[in-house]
Amino acid sequence: MVVQETTSHEGPLTPNHPNWKGYRYNVMIEWGDGEISLETLHVISADSPVECAIYMKDNNFLNTQGWKCFKLVVKQKNLFHATNQAKT
């Protein structure tokens, strides 16, 4: 399925938290078919890094442990956008 939107998150979590799924953050995902589910950030980032990067940037997690890996994605997306703007 295709991720339509990341709507919220929970964390940082610890192993004794009831929603612990093996990783520090879970994200609430709205899928393309309208279904909503709670998934680990680790799993979603593998399939939809740009969506995670957009959520990170929109929520000011740029320097937050567990989200820093998306900085490069944001930079690449901004570079791609700037390149397309220059072409027009």
Secondary structure, DSSP 8 states (H G I E B T S, - for coil): --EEEEEEEE----TTSTT--SSS-EEEEEETTS-EEEEEHHHHHHH-HHHHHHHHHHTT-TTSTTTGGGHHHHHHHHHHHHHHHHH-
